[in-house]
Amino acid sequence: MTFSPDGGTGTARVTTNRECNWSARSDASWVALTTTAAGQGDGSVSFRVAANSDPGSRAGGIVVEGERLQISQAGRPCSFGVSSALETVGAPGGERTVEITASSSQCRWTAATDVSWIVIASAREGSGSGAVTFRVEALTGAPRAGTVTIGGNAVRVEQGQGTGPGPTPGCSYSVEPRALEFDQGGGARDVFVTTAAGCSWSASTSTDWVSIAGAGSGSGPGGVRVSAAGNSGSARTAMLRVADQTIAITQGSGCSIALNPVSASVPASASTGVVQVGSGAGCAWAATTATPWIAIADGANGSGSGQVRFSVAANAGPARDGAISIGGRTFAIAQASGCTYSISPASQDVAGAGGAGTASVTTGAGCTWNAASNAEWIALGARSGVGPGQVAFTVSPNNGPARTGTFSLAGSTFTINQASPCTWTFIPPLHRFDANGGNGAILVIVTGPCAWTATTDAGWITITAGATGTGNGLVQFVVAPNAGAARTGWLAIGGALYEVSQGGR
């Protein structure tokens, strides 16, 4: 996982067998665990990454039972401030010293001048905070101006002219406070100057987000009001020069991260998406994910406003949730279920004596399914499962005519066709009546211990006795008179049909 210089939080998933114990530890002082560092079975480890004030990137990790999560953090861009934006020098020339404040001791800087009559006397380059001394040659002509650039900050040097009172020779000065701190909202602070009456002084700064109220100068004891503008970017530093004293100014980070949108619902198929990241200029951020099926395609690191492109792998299992951490904010991703099911075979023929069989379910890992019998003579072994599996079924012996039953399995229907163990013979083999109708009787001879029923869908035939039986039996019926054309009807007895015909008028 990768983090911006501002740090942030993260979570690592731990997957193991249910009975396995594990413990976690950080191998870097700037990575701190924020949850219990031990667990059993599947779990997670949450942690916090401290802000990195140095320009160099760094790497650490979290170790869980020999498995290591690599954590990388980007360095913070260097920023510099100088104690003075303007130095005035008399015609005889002389030396001046300007202090430089760096955001980190690892930040390197250089000092240079754009005119030949200003010479860098000491510290042409350095690291961290320090001081640069330059020498101004004697003036023999008209007033002139030049620039000394220190760590990217311009210090204007004017010779033979002045814009305000400088420290009076022979005077001593003290200022209070010696450092000013502002939060991200900025604000105003007073700096007080203690000196003797008649001692002149002025205040100056080279930083555009720091301003000095009024003339910024005085004589004798007094003070100035120093204001800092609101900060929507990363933490920053500046220098204020009052008389011959230097005051360090620091302001906390005003970086905030806004995501648009804050979540996404994606289909089961592979897909891509974009998250817009809103932040202040100079605010560094990083996008990371601990979800294995989500990948950062572009924009893993950024500064200010930008965007993160991500891809989501196809889902062959149940619906799932994942997330991307962007600058400490969470972008939630919900992916629809990709479970599909098929069964094999889809049907089976079973003898009248009963039997058993299996049906296989093909689906993705983690996909749940259910099975339910729709016939009391079909018994199922398993009623549910997860991922690919099988369902065993048992068919009871059939004591009647051939029958068909089903059971539902993973949203599909499995059909069972069972033969009858019996045969039916009728005496007489059929009945014929004239138009007057009459009574009839059928001797039912059954091979096997089959129970049977006798029914008819002909409205002119009425069964009067023997509608049910087991083994051999007698079915009696009545045929109504026929006033129309000749007709034929049927009696269903057990597993066979019996013909009844009648003449017409």
C-alpha positions, 0 to 999 in steps of 0.5 A, a space after each residue: 500500500 502507498 501513502 501520501 506525505 500526510 499519512 493516513 489509515 489502512 486495513 489489511 485482511 488476514 485469511 487463514 484456517 478457522 483454528 489458526 492463531 496469528 499475531 501482527 507487528 509493525 517494523 517501522 516506527 512511523 506505522 502504528 497498529 490501531 487494532 488488536 495485534 492478534 486474532 484467530 481465523 480470518 480477520 483484519 489489522 488496521 494501522 495508521 501511517 504518520 506524516 512524513 516531513 522529509 523529502 525522501 520516500 520511505 518504506 516499512 511494513 506490517 508482518 503477520 506470521 511471516 507474511 509482510 504487507 509492504 507500506 510505502 510513503 512519498 516524501 513531502 516536497 521541500 519548502 523554504 522561507 527567508 528572514 528578509 525580502 529586502 536588504 538596504 545597503 549604504 554606498 560604502 557597501 558591506 555584508 548582510 546575513 539572511 536566514 533560511 528555514 527549510 521544512 526538513 533537514 534533508 532539503 537542499 538549497 542554493 544561493 545565487 545573485 543576478 549582479 556582479 556587485 553582490 558576492 555570496 560570501 558564505 553558504 552558497 548551498 546547504 541542507 536544512 535551515 541555515 544562513 547565507 552571508 553576501 557582500 555588497 561592493 562599494 557604490 560609485 555611481 547612481 543607486 542600484 538594486 539586485 537580487 539574491 535568490 536563496 532556496 527559490 526565495 528572492 531577496 531584493 538588495 537596494 544600495 544607495 536608496 532605502 524604503 524604510 528605517 533599518 536598525 539604528 547602529 548602536 541600538 539593541 533590540 529584542 522581539 517577542 514572541 520569537 516564533 509564530 504558529 498559525 492553524 489552517 484558518 490563518 489569523 493575526 498575531 502581535 509581535 512586540 519590539 523592545 528597544 530604547 527611544 530613538 532606535 528605529 526598526 522595520 519589519 519585512 517578509 518575503 512570503 505572500 501569505 504573510 502580511 504586515 499591517 500598517 507601515 511595519 516600522 517604528 522608533 523605540 518600543 512598539 509592535 506590529 501586527 502579523 497576519 497569515 492567510 488561510 491555508 488550503 494546501 500542505 503545511 508551510 513555513 516562512 520567516 519574518 524579519 523585525 529589526 535585527 531579529 528573525 521570527 519563524 512562522 509555521 502554519 498547519 496543513 489545510 489539506 482536505 480531500 473530497 471525493 465525487 462520487 463517494 461510492 459505486 455499484 458495479 455489475 458482475 462483469 469486469 468494469 472500470 470507473 473514475 473517482 474525481 479527487 478535490 483538494 488544495 494546491 500542493 496537497 499530496 494524496 495517494 490511492 490504495 486498495 486492500 481488495 484483491 479484485 480492485 486495481 488502481 489503473 491510474 492516479 495512484 498518487 497525486 497533488 491537488 485536484 485530480 482523478 483516480 481510475 480503477 478497474 474491477 475484475 469480473 465476479 463469478 461468485 456472490 455479491 461482494 464489497 470492496 473499497 479504495 482509500 484515497 487520501 484517508 477517504 474511503 470510496 466504497 465499491 459494491 459488485 453485483 453477484 456473478 453466480 450462475 448455475 447449471 445442473 447435470 443431468 436434468 432428469 432420470 428414469 427410475 424403475 417401479 421398485 424405486 432407486 437412487 441417483 445424484 444431480 450435480 450443481 455447477 457454479 462459482 465458489 461461494 455461490 449458495 444454492 438450495 434444493 427442495 422436493 416437490 413430490 413426497 415420494 422423492 427424498 433429498 440428501 442435501 437441501 443446500 450448498 455453497 459452490 459446486 456440489 451434488 444432491 443425492 436423491 432416493 425414489 420410493 417404490 411405486 405401488 401405482 401407475 407410472 408417475 412423474 415428479 420433480 425437485 428444484 435445484 439451484 433454480 432449475 427443475 430436475 424431473 424423475 419419471 418412475 415406471 409402474 411395477 404392475 400391469 392391468 388386464 380388463 374383462 371384458 376388454 371393452 363395453 358397447 352400448 346402444 342408444 338406450 345406455 345401461 349398466 356395465 361391470 369391469 373385472 380388473 386383474 392386476 399383476 402386483 400389489 398396486 393400488 388403483 383408482 377408476 375415473 372418467 372425464 365423460 359426463 355420460 358415464 358414471 362410476 357407481 362402485 369399485 372406484 378404488 382398489 388394491 389388486 384385483 377388483 370390480 368396477 361398476 358404472 352406468 351409461 346414460 341414454 344417448 339422444 345424439 350421434 354415436 360416442 366413445 368415452 374412457 375410464 382410466 383404471 390404474 395405469 390403463 384406459 378402458 373403452 366404452 362406446 355407445 350408438 346414436 339415435 
